[in-house]
């Protein structure tokens, strides 16, 4: 406790059971610590200047800009209201779309390359001659 927090350890505090603990035994940081709320105040936060600036900028915008800025303020002022509509029906988003496949499409046999066609054609010509 003495090294980490600058407070007296339990054996030193046992000497002061009857009387108060002298401030010299406590670290300077803890001496200045105060739990009273005197002098504490809530900071005043205001957006009046910002709103006046935005209002002036709003008046200078064209109609399209005014509509865009108003929609952004509506999103801030009314977060639970939005322009998005729910889908009319549930959309399945998992997996690929299933298409009916023929037996030929399901086959795992690969398509021969050009050279395999040439080899077959050459072997057929040799067998005919």
N, CA, C and O atoms as a Tinker XYZ file with bonds, in Angstrom:
   516  protein
     1  N      0.822000   -1.191000    0.000000    73     2
     2  CA     0.000000    0.000000    0.000000    64     1     3
     3  C      0.869000    1.259000    0.000000    63     2     4     5
     4  O      0.539000    2.259000   -0.638000    81     3
     5  N      2.000000    1.188000    0.737000    73     3     6
     6  CA     2.856000    2.369000    0.822000    64     5     7
     7  C      3.471000    2.679000   -0.543000    63     6     8     9
     8  O      3.514000    3.841000   -0.949000    81     7
     9  N      3.945000    1.663000   -1.250000    73     7    10
    10  CA     4.624000    1.889000   -2.523000    64     9    11
    11  C      3.626000    2.223000   -3.624000    63    10    12    13
    12  O      3.831000    3.178000   -4.373000    81    11
    13  N      2.568000    1.462000   -3.731000    73    11    14
    14  CA     1.624000    1.640000   -4.833000    64    13    15
    15  C      0.759000    2.880000   -4.656000    63    14    16    17
    16  O      0.651000    3.695000   -5.572000    81    15
    17  N      0.140000    3.032000   -3.484000    73    15    18
    18  CA    -0.829000    4.110000   -3.285000    64    17    19
    19  C     -0.332000    5.253000   -2.411000    63    18    20    21
    20  O     -0.991000    6.289000   -2.321000    81    19
    21  N      0.803000    5.086000   -1.777000    73    19    22
    22  CA     1.309000    6.131000   -0.891000    64    21    23
    23  C      0.546000    6.228000    0.407000    63    22    24    25
    24  O      0.536000    7.281000    1.045000    81    23
    25  N     -0.098000    5.137000    0.811000    73    23    26
    26  CA    -0.858000    5.114000    2.071000    64    25    27
    27  C     -0.112000    4.271000    3.089000    63    26    28    29
    28  O      0.617000    3.354000    2.710000    81    27
    29  N     -0.279000    4.559000    4.369000    73    27    30
    30  CA     0.394000    3.743000    5.386000    64    29    31
    31  C     -0.146000    2.320000    5.390000    63    30    32    33
    32  O     -1.320000    2.087000    5.103000    81    31
    33  N      0.728000    1.370000    5.719000    73    31    34
    34  CA     0.287000   -0.024000    5.769000    64    33    35
    35  C     -0.467000   -0.278000    7.078000    63    34    36    37
    36  O     -0.538000    0.590000    7.948000    81    35
    37  N     -1.022000   -1.474000    7.197000    73    35    38
    38  CA    -1.879000   -1.802000    8.347000    64    37    39
    39  C     -1.126000   -1.732000    9.662000    63    38    40    41
    40  O     -1.697000   -1.324000   10.674000    81    39
    41  N      0.155000   -2.125000    9.672000    73    39    42
    42  CA     0.911000   -2.089000   10.930000    64    41    43
    43  C      1.127000   -0.652000   11.400000    63    42    44    45
    44  O      1.132000   -0.392000   12.604000    81    43
    45  N      1.305000    0.277000   10.474000    73    43    46
    46  CA     1.457000    1.684000   10.844000    64    45    47
    47  C      0.120000    2.275000   11.294000    63    46    48    49
    48  O      0.074000    3.085000   12.220000    81    47
    49  N     -0.962000    1.867000   10.638000    73    47    50
    50  CA    -2.278000    2.377000   11.017000    64    49    51
    51  C     -2.718000    1.882000   12.390000    63    50    52    53
    52  O     -3.517000    2.533000   13.064000    81    51
    53  N     -2.195000    0.726000   12.804000    73    51    54
    54  CA    -2.586000    0.185000   14.106000    64    53    55
    55  C     -2.116000    1.084000   15.243000    63    54    56    57
    56  O     -2.694000    1.054000   16.329000    81    55
    57  N     -1.072000    1.888000   15.012000    73    55    58
    58  CA    -0.599000    2.822000   16.040000    64    57    59
    59  C     -1.605000    3.947000   16.274000    63    58    60    61
    60  O     -1.647000    4.529000   17.357000    81    59
    61  N     -2.410000    4.251000   15.263000    73    59    62
    62  CA    -3.306000    5.410000   15.333000    64    61    63
    63  C     -4.754000    5.015000   15.614000    63    62    64    65
    64  O     -5.666000    5.769000   15.272000    81    63
    65  N     -4.985000    3.875000   16.215000    73    63    66
    66  CA    -6.343000    3.417000   16.488000    64    65    67
    67  C     -7.046000    4.383000   17.416000    63    66    68    69
    68  O     -8.221000    4.686000   17.208000    81    67
    69  N     -6.387000    4.857000   18.395000    73    67    70
    70  CA    -7.005000    5.725000   19.388000    64    69    71
    71  C     -7.162000    7.139000   18.842000    63    70    72    73
    72  O     -8.202000    7.767000   19.041000    81    71
    73  N     -6.150000    7.641000   18.160000    73    71    74
    74  CA    -6.189000    9.025000   17.682000    64    73    75
    75  C     -6.345000    9.066000   16.169000    63    74    76    77
    76  O     -6.492000    8.029000   15.522000    81    75
    77  N     -6.312000   10.251000   15.621000    73    75    78
    78  CA    -6.442000   10.423000   14.174000    64    77    79
    79  C     -5.099000   10.170000   13.492000    63    78    80    81
    80  O     -4.046000   10.240000   14.125000    81    79
    81  N     -5.149000    9.881000   12.217000    73    79    82
    82  CA    -3.943000    9.618000   11.428000    64    81    83
    83  C     -3.350000   10.965000   11.007000    63    82    84    85
    84  O     -4.054000   11.786000   10.418000    81    83
    85  N     -2.073000   11.206000   11.299000    73    83    86
    86  CA    -1.476000   12.487000   10.897000    64    85    87
    87  C     -1.346000   12.581000    9.378000    63    86    88    89
    88  O     -1.068000   11.577000    8.723000    81    87
    89  N     -1.541000   13.760000    8.814000    73    87    90
    90  CA    -1.480000   13.958000    7.375000    64    89    91
    91  C     -0.087000   13.731000    6.806000    63    90    92    93
    92  O      0.042000   13.441000    5.617000    81    91
    93  N      0.958000   13.853000    7.616000    73    91    94
    94  CA     2.318000   13.657000    7.119000    64    93    95
    95  C      2.567000   12.224000    6.665000    63    94    96    97
    96  O      3.441000   11.985000    5.832000    81    95
    97  N      1.810000   11.268000    7.202000    73    95    98
    98  CA     2.017000    9.866000    6.840000    64    97    99
    99  C      1.327000    9.501000    5.525000    63    98   100   101
   100  O      1.561000    8.424000    4.976000    81    99
   101  N      0.493000   10.382000    5.029000    73    99   102
   102  CA    -0.279000   10.103000    3.807000    64   101   103
   103  C      0.319000   10.884000    2.646000    63   102   104   105
   104  O      0.772000   12.016000    2.817000    81   103
   105  N      0.318000   10.285000    1.485000    73   103   106
   106  CA     0.876000   10.908000    0.266000    64   105   107
   107  C      0.142000   12.201000   -0.069000    63   106   108   109
   108  O     -1.033000   12.364000    0.262000    81   107
   109  N      0.848000   13.119000   -0.729000    73   107   110
   110  CA     0.322000   14.442000   -1.063000    64   109   111
   111  C     -0.972000   14.344000   -1.894000    63   110   112   113
   112  O     -1.888000   15.145000   -1.706000    81   111
   113  N     -1.048000   13.365000   -2.810000    73   111   114
   114  CA    -2.237000   13.203000   -3.651000    64   113   115
   115  C     -3.483000   12.986000   -2.801000    63   114   116   117
   116  O     -4.526000   13.591000   -3.051000    81   115
   117  N     -3.373000   12.120000   -1.794000    73   115   118
   118  CA    -4.528000   11.794000   -0.967000    64   117   119
   119  C     -4.852000   12.913000    0.013000    63   118   120   121
   120  O     -5.985000   13.003000    0.484000    81   119
   121  N     -3.878000   13.771000    0.331000    73   119   122
   122  CA    -4.144000   14.904000    1.209000    64   121   123
   123  C     -5.047000   15.923000    0.518000    63   122   124   125
   124  O     -5.873000   16.565000    1.166000    81   123
   125  N     -4.890000   16.068000   -0.775000    73   123   126
   126  CA    -5.673000   17.058000   -1.522000    64   125   127
   127  C     -7.032000   16.528000   -1.949000    63   126   128   129
   128  O     -7.880000   17.296000   -2.404000    81   127
   129  N     -7.243000   15.257000   -1.812000    73   127   130
   130  CA    -8.494000   14.638000   -2.232000    64   129   131
   131  C     -9.637000   15.141000   -1.365000    63   130   132   133
   132  O     -9.547000   15.126000   -0.137000    81   131
   133  N    -10.709000   15.586000   -2.005000    73   131   134
   134  CA   -11.851000   16.113000   -1.276000    64   133   135
   135  C    -13.122000   15.485000   -1.826000    63   134   136   137
   136  O    -13.287000   15.337000   -3.037000    81   135
   137  N    -14.004000   15.124000   -0.928000    73   135   138
   138  CA   -15.261000   14.517000   -1.330000    64   137   139
   139  C    -16.426000   15.495000   -1.237000    63   138   140   141
   140  O    -17.575000   15.110000   -1.449000    81   139
   141  N    -16.148000   16.712000   -0.932000    73   139   142
   142  CA   -17.232000   17.685000   -0.840000    64   141   143
   143  C    -17.584000   18.192000   -2.230000    63   142   144   145
   144  O    -16.740000   18.202000   -3.126000    81   143
   145  N    -18.816000   18.609000   -2.404000    73   143   146
   146  CA   -19.257000   19.097000   -3.704000    64   145   147
   147  C    -19.179000   20.615000   -3.802000    63   146   148   149
   148  O    -19.789000   21.207000   -4.692000    81   147
   149  N    -18.446000   21.247000   -2.911000    73   147   150
   150  CA   -18.303000   22.699000   -2.976000    64   149   151
   151  C    -17.403000   23.057000   -4.153000    63   150   152   153
   152  O    -16.349000   22.454000   -4.353000    81   151
   153  N    -17.825000   24.017000   -4.901000    73   151   154
   154  CA   -17.032000   24.466000   -6.038000    64   153   155
   155  C    -17.270000   23.662000   -7.301000    63   154   156   157
   156  O    -16.850000   24.073000   -8.383000    81   155
   157  N    -17.937000   22.523000   -7.182000    73   155   158
   158  CA   -18.237000   21.738000   -8.374000    64   157   159
   159  C    -19.505000   22.271000   -9.013000    63   158   160   161
   160  O    -20.460000   22.613000   -8.315000    81   159
   161  N    -19.519000   22.341000  -10.313000    73   159   162
   162  CA   -20.698000   22.840000  -11.011000    64   161   163
   163  C    -20.870000   22.066000  -12.308000    63   162   164   165
   164  O    -19.920000   21.501000  -12.849000    81   163
   165  N    -22.064000   22.056000  -12.776000    73   163   166
   166  CA   -22.373000   21.416000  -14.049000    64   165   167
   167  C    -21.948000   22.353000  -15.175000    63   166   168   169
   168  O    -22.324000   23.525000  -15.161000    81   167
   169  N    -21.186000   21.878000  -16.140000    73   167   170
   170  CA   -20.804000   22.758000  -17.245000    64   169   171
   171  C    -22.037000   23.086000  -18.094000    63   170   172   173
   172  O    -22.879000   22.225000  -18.349000    81   171
   173  N    -22.121000   24.316000  -18.515000    73   171   174
   174  CA   -23.243000   24.750000  -19.342000    64   173   175
   175  C    -22.953000   24.401000  -20.795000    63   174   176   177
   176  O    -22.001000   24.912000  -21.385000    81   175
   177  N    -23.754000   23.553000  -21.356000    73   175   178
   178  CA   -23.606000   23.132000  -22.740000    64   177   179
   179  C    -24.772000   23.717000  -23.518000    63   178   180   181
   180  O    -25.935000   23.525000  -23.164000    81   179
   181  N    -24.442000   24.428000  -24.576000    73   179   182
   182  CA   -25.485000   25.067000  -25.355000    64   181   183
   183  C    -25.156000   24.941000  -26.843000    63   182   184   185
   184  O    -23.991000   24.903000  -27.239000    81   183
   185  N    -26.204000   24.878000  -27.650000    73   183   186
   186  CA   -25.997000   24.808000  -29.100000    64   185   187
   187  C    -26.623000   26.008000  -29.800000    63   186   188   189
   188  O    -26.877000   25.961000  -31.004000    81   187
   189  N    -26.869000   27.064000  -29.069000    73   187   190
   190  CA   -27.542000   28.220000  -29.671000    64   189   191
   191  C    -26.712000   28.848000  -30.784000    63   190   192   193
   192  O    -27.255000   29.208000  -31.828000    81   191
   193  N    -25.399000   28.986000  -30.576000    73   191   194
   194  CA   -24.555000   29.568000  -31.620000    64   193   195
   195  C    -24.547000   28.697000  -32.863000    63   194   196   197
   196  O    -24.650000   29.210000  -33.977000    81   195
   197  N    -24.425000   27.390000  -32.689000    73   195   198
   198  CA   -24.404000   26.474000  -33.813000    64   197   199
   199  C    -25.736000   26.508000  -34.569000    63   198   200   201
   200  O    -25.763000   26.477000  -35.800000    81   199
   201  N    -26.846000   26.572000  -33.812000    73   199   202
   202  CA   -28.161000   26.598000  -34.459000    64   201   203
   203  C    -28.359000   27.891000  -35.249000    63   202   204   205
   204  O    -28.956000   27.871000  -36.325000    81   203
   205  N    -27.866000   29.008000  -34.729000    73   203   206
   206  CA   -27.970000   30.265000  -35.469000    64   205   207
   207  C    -27.165000   30.194000  -36.757000    63   206   208   209
   208  O    -27.636000   30.654000  -37.797000    81   207
   209  N    -25.956000   29.626000  -36.713000    73   207   210
   210  CA   -25.123000   29.481000  -37.907000    64   209   211
   211  C    -25.794000   28.568000  -38.925000    63   210   212   213
   212  O    -25.804000   28.861000  -40.121000    81   211
   213  N    -26.350000   27.469000  -38.448000    73   211   214
   214  CA   -27.027000   26.541000  -39.359000    64   213   215
   215  C    -28.262000   27.198000  -39.957000    63   214   216   217
   216  O    -28.555000   26.996000  -41.135000    81   215
   217  N    -28.988000   27.978000  -39.171000    73   215   218
   218  CA   -30.170000   28.672000  -39.673000    64   217   219
   219  C    -29.798000   29.655000  -40.781000    63   218   220   221
   220  O    -30.502000   29.756000  -41.786000    81   219
   221  N    -28.694000   30.379000  -40.600000    73   219   222
   222  CA   -28.238000   31.310000  -41.642000    64   221   223
   223  C    -27.846000   30.558000  -42.908000    63   222   224   225
   224  O    -28.190000   30.979000  -44.013000    81   223
   225  N    -27.122000   29.440000  -42.753000    73   223   226
   226  CA   -26.734000   28.636000  -43.907000    64   225   227
   227  C    -27.959000   28.043000  -44.591000    63   226   228   229
   228  O    -27.992000   27.940000  -45.817000    81   227
   229  N    -28.958000   27.656000  -43.820000    73   227   230
   230  CA   -30.177000   27.085000  -44.383000    64   229   231
   231  C    -30.887000   28.100000  -45.278000    63   230   232   233
   232  O    -31.390000   27.745000  -46.344000    81   231
   233  N    -30.927000   29.361000  -44.846000    73   231   234
   234  CA   -31.597000   30.401000  -45.638000    64   233   235
   235  C    -30.872000   30.670000  -46.947000    63   234   236   237
   236  O    -31.495000   31.110000  -47.913000    81   235
   237  N    -29.562000   30.416000  -47.000000    73   235   238
   238  CA   -28.782000   30.676000  -48.212000    64   237   239
   239  C    -28.848000   29.528000  -49.211000    63   238   240   241
   240  O    -28.441000   29.697000  -50.361000    81   239
   241  N    -29.346000   28.372000  -48.806000    73   239   242
   242  CA   -29.384000   27.205000  -49.697000    64   241   243
   243  C    -30.524000   27.312000  -50.705000    63   242   244   245
   244  O    -31.493000   28.047000  -50.515000    81   243
   245  N    -30.363000   26.535000  -51.800000    73   243   246
   246  CA   -31.459000   26.431000  -52.764000    64   245   247
   247  C    -32.487000   25.430000  -52.229000    63   246   248   249
   248  O    -32.298000   24.863000  -51.152000    81   247
   249  N    -33.553000   25.215000  -52.962000    73   247   250
   250  CA   -34.647000   24.358000  -52.502000    64   249   251
   251  C    -34.170000   22.931000  -52.259000    63   250   252   253
   252  O    -34.519000   22.320000  -51.249000    81   251
   253  N    -33.376000   22.404000  -53.177000    73   251   254
   254  CA   -32.880000   21.023000  -53.039000    64   253   255
   255  C    -32.005000   20.883000  -51.794000    63   254   256   257
   256  O    -32.117000   19.898000  -51.065000    81   255
   257  N    -31.143000   21.855000  -51.551000    73   255   258
   258  CA   -30.293000   21.828000  -50.363000    64   257   259
   259  C    -31.097000   21.929000  -49.085000    63   258   260   261
   260  O    -30.776000   21.279000  -48.091000    81   259
   261  N    -32.171000   22.763000  -49.108000    73   259   262
   262  CA   -33.020000   22.903000  -47.929000    64   261   263
   263  C    -33.723000   21.592000  -47.606000    63   262   264   265
   264  O    -33.822000   21.206000  -46.441000    81   263
   265  N    -34.208000   20.912000  -48.635000    73   263   266
   266  CA   -34.902000   19.635000  -48.421000    64   265   267
   267  C    -33.934000   18.606000  -47.837000    63   266   268   269
   268  O    -34.289000   17.863000  -46.923000    81   267
   269  N    -32.717000   18.568000  -48.368000    73   267   270
   270  CA   -31.721000   17.608000  -47.874000    64   269   271
   271  C    -31.366000   17.892000  -46.421000    63   270   272   273
   272  O    -31.324000   16.973000  -45.603000    81   271
   273  N    -31.109000   19.162000  -46.091000    73   271   274
   274  CA   -30.744000   19.527000  -44.729000    64   273   275
   275  C    -31.899000   19.263000  -43.762000    63   274   276   277
   276  O    -31.683000   18.809000  -42.638000    81   275
   277  N    -33.121000   19.550000  -44.202000    73   275   278
   278  CA   -34.285000   19.303000  -43.352000    64   277   279
   279  C    -34.456000   17.814000  -43.077000    63   278   280   281
   280  O    -34.806000   17.425000  -41.963000    81   279
   281  N    -34.209000   16.974000  -44.089000    73   279   282
   282  CA   -34.343000   15.530000  -43.873000    64   281   283
   283  C    -33.286000   15.023000  -42.896000    63   282   284   285
   284  O    -33.556000   14.119000  -42.105000    81   283
   285  N    -32.084000   15.600000  -42.945000    73   283   286
   286  CA   -31.048000   15.185000  -41.993000    64   285   287
   287  C    -31.408000   15.607000  -40.574000    63   286   288   289
   288  O    -31.173000   14.852000  -39.631000    81   287
   289  N    -31.978000   16.804000  -40.406000    73   287   290
   290  CA   -32.420000   17.232000  -39.085000    64   289   291
   291  C    -33.584000   16.390000  -38.590000    63   290   292   293
   292  O    -33.698000   16.132000  -37.392000    81   291
   293  N    -34.450000   15.960000  -39.500000    73   291   294
   294  CA   -35.561000   15.090000  -39.097000    64   293   295
   295  C    -35.041000   13.759000  -38.570000    63   294   296   297
   296  O    -35.589000   13.214000  -37.612000    81   295
   297  N    -33.971000   13.224000  -39.199000    73   295   298
   298  CA   -33.375000   11.977000  -38.715000    64   297   299
   299  C    -32.828000   12.150000  -37.308000    63   298   300   301
   300  O    -32.927000   11.239000  -36.485000    81   299
   301  N    -32.240000   13.331000  -37.022000    73   299   302
   302  CA   -31.695000   13.579000  -35.684000    64   301   303
   303  C    -32.819000   13.806000  -34.679000    63   302   304   305
   304  O    -32.794000   13.251000  -33.580000    81   303
   305  N    -33.794000   14.611000  -35.049000    73   303   306
   306  CA   -34.867000   14.964000  -34.115000    64   305   307
   307  C    -35.811000   13.796000  -33.842000    63   306   308   309
   308  O    -36.270000   13.628000  -32.712000    81   307
   309  N    -36.104000   12.999000  -34.847000    73   307   310
   310  CA   -37.036000   11.877000  -34.716000    64   309   311
   311  C    -36.354000   10.583000  -35.151000    63   310   312   313
   312  O    -36.613000   10.103000  -36.255000    81   311
   313  N    -35.494000   10.009000  -34.318000    73   311   314
   314  CA   -34.750000    8.815000  -34.740000    64   313   315
   315  C    -35.625000    7.578000  -34.927000    63   314   316   317
   316  O    -35.249000    6.666000  -35.664000    81   315
   317  N    -36.789000    7.533000  -34.271000    73   315   318
   318  CA   -37.640000    6.348000  -34.418000    64   317   319
   319  C    -38.490000    6.396000  -35.687000    63   318   320   321
   320  O    -39.067000    5.382000  -36.078000    81   319
   321  N    -38.574000    7.555000  -36.331000    73   319   322
   322  CA   -39.282000    7.659000  -37.597000    64   321   323
   323  C    -38.266000    7.673000  -38.725000    63   322   324   325
   324  O    -37.277000    8.403000  -38.668000    81   323
   325  N    -38.505000    6.876000  -39.737000    73   323   326
   326  CA   -37.618000    6.908000  -40.897000    64   325   327
   327  C    -38.434000    6.669000  -42.153000    63   326   328   329
   328  O    -39.599000    6.278000  -42.088000    81   327
   329  N    -37.824000    6.902000  -43.272000    73   327   330
   330  CA   -38.546000    6.787000  -44.537000    64   329   331
   331  C    -38.498000    5.377000  -45.113000    63   330   332   333
   332  O    -39.047000    5.129000  -46.187000    81   331
   333  N    -37.855000    4.466000  -44.422000    73   331   334
   334  CA   -37.744000    3.104000  -44.938000    64   333   335
   335  C    -39.036000    2.334000  -44.657000    63   334   336   337
   336  O    -39.605000    2.433000  -43.571000    81   335
   337  N    -39.484000    1.575000  -45.641000    73   335   338
   338  CA   -40.695000    0.769000  -45.504000    64   337   339
   339  C    -40.299000   -0.698000  -45.388000    63   338   340   341
   340  O    -39.298000   -1.111000  -45.973000    81   339
   341  N    -41.065000   -1.491000  -44.645000    73   339   342
   342  CA   -40.746000   -2.913000  -44.589000    64   341   343
   343  C    -41.067000   -3.577000  -45.919000    63   342   344   345
   344  O    -41.927000   -3.110000  -46.666000    81   343
   345  N    -40.382000   -4.651000  -46.202000    73   343   346
   346  CA   -40.617000   -5.380000  -47.439000    64   345   347
   347  C    -42.008000   -5.998000  -47.433000    63   346   348   349
   348  O    -42.489000   -6.416000  -46.379000    81   347
   349  N    -42.668000   -6.066000  -48.598000    73   347   350
   350  CA   -44.009000   -6.643000  -48.631000    64   349   351
   351  C    -44.023000   -8.139000  -48.317000    63   350   352   353
   352  O    -45.015000   -8.648000  -47.797000    81   351
   353  N    -42.947000   -8.840000  -48.623000    73   351   354
   354  CA   -42.880000  -10.266000  -48.323000    64   353   355
   355  C    -41.470000  -10.603000  -47.855000    63   354   356   357
   356  O    -40.521000   -9.867000  -48.129000    81   355
   357  N    -41.347000  -11.706000  -47.158000    73   355   358
   358  CA   -40.046000  -12.111000  -46.634000    64   357   359
   359  C    -39.165000  -12.578000  -47.787000    63   358   360   361
   360  O    -39.601000  -13.331000  -48.658000    81   359
   361  N    -37.926000  -12.120000  -47.775000    73   359   362
   362  CA   -36.971000  -12.484000  -48.818000    64   361   363
   363  C    -35.996000  -13.485000  -48.232000    63   362   364   365
   364  O    -35.411000  -13.243000  -47.176000    81   363
   365  N    -35.818000  -14.605000  -48.910000    73   363   366
   366  CA   -34.880000  -15.623000  -48.468000    64   365   367
   367  C    -33.481000  -15.205000  -48.910000    63   366   368   369
   368  O    -33.208000  -15.084000  -50.105000    81   367
   369  N    -32.605000  -14.988000  -47.944000    73   367   370
   370  CA   -31.263000  -14.524000  -48.270000    64   369   371
   371  C    -30.209000  -15.605000  -48.114000    63   370   372   373
   372  O    -29.033000  -15.354000  -48.375000    81   371
   373  N    -30.599000  -16.795000  -47.697000    73   371   374
   374  CA   -29.611000  -17.855000  -47.491000    64   373   375
   375  C    -29.540000  -18.761000  -48.709000    63   374   376   377
   376  O    -30.563000  -19.170000  -49.258000    81   375
   377  N    -28.332000  -19.063000  -49.118000    73   375   378
   378  CA   -28.103000  -20.026000  -50.181000    64   377   379
   379  C    -28.409000  -19.491000  -51.563000    63   378   380   381
   380  O    -29.012000  -18.429000  -51.722000    81   379
   381  N    -27.987000  -20.238000  -52.544000    73   379   382
   382  CA   -28.237000  -19.862000  -53.929000    64   381   383
   383  C    -29.650000  -20.264000  -54.328000    63   382   384   385
   384  O    -30.260000  -21.131000  -53.701000    81   383
   385  N    -30.161000  -19.633000  -55.366000    73   383   386
   386  CA   -31.491000  -19.989000  -55.848000    64   385   387
   387  C    -31.443000  -21.389000  -56.458000    63   386   388   389
   388  O    -30.514000  -21.738000  -57.186000    81   387
   389  N    -32.435000  -22.154000  -56.152000    73   387   390
   390  CA   -32.503000  -23.528000  -56.646000    64   389   391
   391  C    -33.156000  -23.530000  -58.031000    63   390   392   393
   392  O    -34.248000  -22.992000  -58.216000    81   391
   393  N    -32.473000  -24.141000  -58.991000    73   391   394
   394  CA   -33.004000  -24.288000  -60.347000    64   393   395
   395  C    -33.118000  -25.776000  -60.656000    63   394   396   397
   396  O    -32.272000  -26.564000  -60.233000    81   395
   397  N    -34.147000  -26.161000  -61.382000    73   395   398
   398  CA   -34.234000  -27.576000  -61.756000    64   397   399
   399  C    -33.083000  -27.932000  -62.697000    63   398   400   401
   400  O    -32.848000  -27.248000  -63.693000    81   399
   401  N    -32.378000  -28.997000  -62.372000    73   399   402
   402  CA   -31.215000  -29.391000  -63.168000    64   401   403
   403  C    -31.499000  -30.703000  -63.891000    63   402   404   405
   404  O    -32.151000  -31.601000  -63.358000    81   403
   405  N    -31.003000  -30.786000  -65.089000    73   403   406
   406  CA   -31.137000  -32.031000  -65.842000    64   405   407
   407  C    -30.026000  -32.978000  -65.416000    63   406   408   409
   408  O    -29.100000  -32.589000  -64.705000    81   407
   409  N    -30.132000  -34.228000  -65.862000    73   407   410
   410  CA   -29.129000  -35.220000  -65.511000    64   409   411
   411  C    -27.769000  -34.816000  -66.064000    63   410   412   413
   412  O    -26.743000  -35.026000  -65.416000    81   411
   413  N    -27.760000  -34.239000  -67.258000    73   411   414
   414  CA   -26.500000  -33.826000  -67.883000    64   413   415
   415  C    -25.831000  -32.706000  -67.073000    63   414   416   417
   416  O    -24.606000  -32.676000  -66.959000    81   415
   417  N    -26.616000  -31.797000  -66.517000    73   415   418
   418  CA   -26.054000  -30.696000  -65.727000    64   417   419
   419  C    -25.506000  -31.180000  -64.392000    63   418   420   421
   420  O    -24.556000  -30.599000  -63.866000    81   419
   421  N    -26.096000  -32.244000  -63.834000    73   419   422
   422  CA   -25.628000  -32.768000  -62.549000    64   421   423
   423  C    -24.378000  -33.621000  -62.704000    63   422   424   425
   424  O    -23.733000  -33.954000  -61.710000    81   423
   425  N    -24.030000  -33.975000  -63.915000    73   423   426
   426  CA   -22.923000  -34.875000  -64.148000    64   425   427
   427  C    -21.612000  -34.258000  -63.670000    63   426   428   429
   428  O    -21.384000  -33.057000  -63.820000    81   427
   429  N    -20.757000  -35.097000  -63.092000    73   427   430
   430  CA   -19.452000  -34.641000  -62.632000    64   429   431
   431  C    -18.394000  -34.822000  -63.715000    63   430   432   433
   432  O    -17.230000  -34.479000  -63.508000    81   431
   433  N    -18.786000  -35.354000  -64.857000    73   431   434
   434  CA   -17.841000  -35.584000  -65.949000    64   433   435
   435  C    -17.428000  -34.235000  -66.531000    63   434   436   437
   436  O    -18.263000  -33.356000  -66.746000    81   435
   437  N    -16.135000  -34.086000  -66.781000    73   435   438
   438  CA   -15.656000  -32.817000  -67.314000    64   437   439
   439  C    -15.785000  -32.788000  -68.834000    63   438   440   441
   440  O    -15.870000  -33.825000  -69.491000    81   439
   441  N    -15.798000  -31.590000  -69.364000    73   439   442
   442  CA   -15.844000  -31.434000  -70.808000    64   441   443
   443  C    -14.432000  -31.626000  -71.352000    63   442   444   445
   444  O    -13.484000  -31.045000  -70.825000    81   443
   445  N    -14.284000  -32.430000  -72.395000    73   443   446
   446  CA   -12.943000  -32.663000  -72.917000    64   445   447
   447  C    -12.359000  -31.389000  -73.535000    63   446   448   449
   448  O    -13.084000  -30.535000  -74.045000    81   447
   449  N    -11.039000  -31.290000  -73.474000    73   447   450
   450  CA   -10.380000  -30.143000  -74.082000    64   449   451
   451  C    -10.264000  -30.353000  -75.594000    63   450   452   453
   452  O    -10.590000  -31.424000  -76.105000    81   451
   453  N     -9.809000  -29.349000  -76.287000    73   451   454
   454  CA    -9.674000  -29.410000  -77.743000    64   453   455
   455  C     -8.737000  -30.546000  -78.140000    63   454   456   457
   456  O     -9.001000  -31.241000  -79.121000    81   455
   457  N     -7.658000  -30.747000  -77.403000    73   455   458
   458  CA    -6.680000  -31.776000  -77.765000    64   457   459
   459  C     -7.263000  -33.165000  -77.577000    63   458   460   461
   460  O     -6.913000  -34.083000  -78.319000    81   459
   461  N     -8.126000  -33.334000  -76.620000    73   459   462
   462  CA    -8.778000  -34.633000  -76.461000    64   461   463
   463  C     -9.709000  -34.917000  -77.641000    63   462   464   465
   464  O     -9.819000  -36.065000  -78.072000    81   463
   465  N    -10.381000  -33.891000  -78.170000    73   463   466
   466  CA   -11.202000  -34.062000  -79.370000    64   465   467
   467  C    -10.324000  -34.449000  -80.558000    63   466   468   469
   468  O    -10.685000  -35.322000  -81.348000    81   467
   469  N     -9.183000  -33.801000  -80.675000    73   467   470
   470  CA    -8.264000  -34.090000  -81.787000    64   469   471
   471  C     -7.736000  -35.508000  -81.674000    63   470   472   473
   472  O     -7.663000  -36.214000  -82.680000    81   471
   473  N     -7.363000  -35.950000  -80.467000    73   471   474
   474  CA    -6.848000  -37.308000  -80.275000    64   473   475
   475  C     -7.898000  -38.346000  -80.645000    63   474   476   477
   476  O     -7.581000  -39.343000  -81.293000    81   475
   477  N     -9.147000  -38.122000  -80.238000    73   475   478
   478  CA   -10.223000  -39.063000  -80.572000    64   477   479
   479  C    -10.448000  -39.099000  -82.069000    63   478   480   481
   480  O    -10.596000  -40.170000  -82.657000    81   479
   481  N    -10.474000  -37.910000  -82.694000    73   479   482
   482  CA   -10.670000  -37.856000  -84.138000    64   481   483
   483  C     -9.533000  -38.564000  -84.868000    63   482   484   485
   484  O     -9.781000  -39.279000  -85.839000    81   483
   485  N     -8.299000  -38.382000  -84.424000    73   483   486
   486  CA    -7.140000  -39.011000  -85.035000    64   485   487
   487  C     -7.194000  -40.529000  -84.867000    63   486   488   489
   488  O     -6.878000  -41.268000  -85.799000    81   487
   489  N     -7.593000  -40.996000  -83.682000    73   487   490
   490  CA    -7.668000  -42.451000  -83.463000    64   489   491
   491  C     -8.791000  -43.070000  -84.293000    63   490   492   493
   492  O     -8.659000  -44.206000  -84.750000    81   491
   493  N     -9.906000  -42.336000  -84.498000    73   491   494
   494  CA   -11.001000  -42.850000  -85.328000    64   493   495
   495  C    -10.557000  -42.936000  -86.773000    63   494   496   497
   496  O    -10.879000  -43.906000  -87.460000    81   495
   497  N     -9.830000  -41.949000  -87.243000    73   495   498
   498  CA    -9.332000  -41.972000  -88.632000    64   497   499
   499  C     -8.329000  -43.087000  -88.828000    63   498   500   501
   500  O     -8.327000  -43.709000  -89.890000    81   499
   501  N     -7.473000  -43.373000  -87.856000    73   499   502
   502  CA    -6.496000  -44.443000  -87.968000    64   501   503
   503  C     -7.176000  -45.812000  -87.958000    63   502   504   505
   504  O     -6.742000  -46.724000  -88.662000    81   503
   505  N     -8.237000  -45.959000  -87.167000    73   503   506
   506  CA    -8.928000  -47.246000  -87.120000    64   505   507
   507  C     -9.707000  -47.499000  -88.416000    63   506   508   509
   508  O     -9.887000  -48.653000  -88.805000    81   507
   509  N    -10.176000  -46.427000  -89.096000    73   507   510
   510  CA   -10.927000  -46.574000  -90.336000    64   509   511
   511  C     -9.984000  -46.921000  -91.506000    63   510   512   513
   512  O    -10.395000  -47.582000  -92.460000    81   511
   513  N     -8.768000  -46.490000  -91.429000    73   511   514
   514  CA    -7.846000  -46.747000  -92.532000    64   513   515
   515  C     -7.097000  -48.016000  -92.336000    63   514   516
   516  O     -6.276000  -48.384000  -93.175000    81   515
